[in-house]
Amino acid sequence: MSELMLDLSNVAAACLLAATLLGLFKLKHATTAVKWLVLQLVVAMVVEVLSRVFWAYQWNNMPLLHAFTLVEFTLFALFFDRAMLQQSRFKLVGRMVCWAVGGGILCNSLFVQSWFEFNSYGRLLESAVLIGAGVIFLFWSAHTGVSIAKGLHWMVGGTLIYFSGIVFIFLFSNLQVHFKLELRMELWAIHALINALFYGLIFIGLWKHPSIKMKSSSSSSSVVR
């Protein structure tokens, strides 16, 4: 692992830890959507620790990525379900899409790409759907009268940037074996940088996110939960 990649990985891990701790601190009074996002942070933190252990012992950590992809997508789907679909007339269609994509990710790991190789197809499918969900959320929140909980746009924006940025890395993942080592390290250094940006924006969103109790006492308008 190059020194730059190691430094950026440590920065990303620090941002993840900070966002996770803040999320747990605000969990009790967070909206339901944000609670699902905090759970995703906890899972990501556990996977981060396990990945470093696997790396230290030179074990193949691809099975972790396969499992994490399915869990990550499920938790983000639940996040968008509470943040948007609960208030939408298209919630049935949205949920059917989520079930189909989750099944596709699982089938990819079981029948297409081995648990011991990079699951580029599953990650690409997840990224494409969550990018679409993020864009739809921003468009929907801008053209409806529903009040959006403060900080939620930061979280969705971070999700958009993260999956939009890494989708290109995943597209070329199967070609990386033909790249020089230096280029592969640069690609994963960019991945670590995007991770740090993602968790940094999630942290900002959580910091700005008020509790349910605070919102109910200040306004009686409809707020996405």
N, C-alpha and C positions, 0 to 999 in steps of 0.2 A: 504494500500500500504506500503510495507516494506521500510525502510530507504534506503537500497541499491538500490532497484528498483526506488525509487523517485530520488535519486542522478543521476543514470544513465539516467533516463528519462529527467532530466533537462540538462544533458550534451548533449544528443541527440538533444534536442530542441535547444540548443545553437548552435550546429553544423549546424542544419537545417537553423536557422536564419542567421548565417554567410554566408552559401552557397547561400541562397536566396538573401541577400543584395548584395553580390558580383555579382551574376548572373544578377540582375537588373541593377547594375552599368555598366556591360559590354554588356548589352542587345543590345544596338543600333548597335554595330559593330560585333556582334556575328554571327556565321554561322546559317543557318536555323535550322539545327539539334539541335544545342545548345539552340536556342530560345525555341524549344519545351520542352527541358529538364528544362529550367528555369521556364517555365509555370507550369511544374509538381511540381517544388519546391514551387512555390507560392500556388498552390492548397494544397500541403502537409502542408504548414504553416497554411493555413486557417483551415484545418481539425484538426491540432494539437491544435490550440486555441479552436475550438469548442469542441473537445474531453475533454479538461481540464474543460471547462464550464459544460459539461454533467457530468463529474466525480464529480465536486463540488456539483452539485444538485442531484447526485445519479440517473441520468437518464440513460437509456439504450442507449449506443452509437453505438450499432451494425448497425443501419441503416446508420450511417456515414461511417462505414467500407465497407458496401455493395456498396454504391455509389462511395466511393473513389477507390475501387478496379477496377471498370469499367473505371472511368476517368483516373486513374493511368495507366492502361494497354493501353488505347487509346493514351495517350501522349507518353508513351515509344514506342509504335508501330510507331508513327509518327517520333519519334527520330531516330529509327533504319531505317525507310523508307528513311529519308534524309541522314543518315550517311552511308547507305550501299545499300539499294534496288534501289536507283536512278541510281547507277552505275552497277547494276547487271542485267544479262539476265533473272534472275529468279524473277524479281520484281512482276510480275503478280501472281505467285504462292505464294510469300510471303504475298502479300496483301490479297489474298483469305484466307490464314491461319489466318491472323489478324482479318478479318471480322468474320470468323467462331469461333474463340476463344472469341472475344468480344460478339458474340451472345450467346455462351455457358455460359459466366459469367453472362449475363443478365438473361438467362433462369434459371440458378441456383438460382438466387435471387428471381425470380418471382414464380417458380414452385417447387423447391426442398428444399432449406434451407430458413427458415423464415428470414425476415429482422431484426428480433429481436434475432437471434442466430448467432454464429460465422460462417461466410461463408468460411469454410475450403476448400470446393471443388473448389470454384471460385478462392481463393487465391492460391491453389495448381496448378490449371490449368494455371493461370497467371505466377506463378513462373517458372513452367516447360518450358513454351514457351519462356519466356524472358531469361532464362538460355541458352536455345538452341540458341536464337538470339545472345547472347553475345559471345558464343563459336564460332558460325559461323562467326561473325564479326572479331574476333581476327584471325581466320584461314584465312579468306578472305583477310584481310588487310596485312597479312604476305606473301601471295602467289600471290598478284597482283601488278601491277605497279602503282596503284592509290596512290597518296600522301594523307595521313591522317592528318587532322588538328591537330596541337599540343595540347595536353591535352585531346584529345578524348579517348585515351586508358585508362587514369585514370578514366574517367567517366564510360566507359564500364566495366572496371575492378571492380569498386565500385558496379555497378549494379549486376555483376556476384556474387561477394562475398555476397551481401545483400540477393539476392533471393536464392542462394545456402544454405546460413546459416539458413534462416528462414523456408525453405521448410520442414525441419525436425520438427520444432515446429508445423507447420500446419498439418503435417501428424499425429501428436499425439494430435491435438487440441480436438478431440472428446473424448479422453480418460482422459483429464485433470480433468474432474469432479470427477474422481475416485482417483486422486492424492491427497496427503496431501497438505495443503495450502502452506507450506514452499517450496515444490517442484514446485508448480505452480508459486510462486513468483520468484523462481530461474530461471525458464524457461523464464518468461517475463523480468527478469533482463538481461538475455542473449540477448533477442530480442532487448532491449533498447541499449545494447552495440553494437550489429550489426548495428543498426540504426545510432549510433554515428560514427562508422567506415565508413559506406556508405556515409553519408553526408560529412564526413571529406575528403574522396577521391574525391567526387564531387567538393568540395571546391578547392582542389589541381588542379584538372583538369581545372576548370574555371580560376584559377589563371594563369595557364600555357597557356590557350587558347588565341591566339592573335586575333585581329580584322580582318575582311575581308579586310579592307583598308591596314593594315600592311602586310597581305599576298600578296595582289595584287601588292604592290610596291616592294616586295622583291623577288618574283618568279612568273614566268608565267606558271608553271606546273599545272596540274590538281590537285585540292584539293577538298576533299569531303566536301560538304556544308550541 
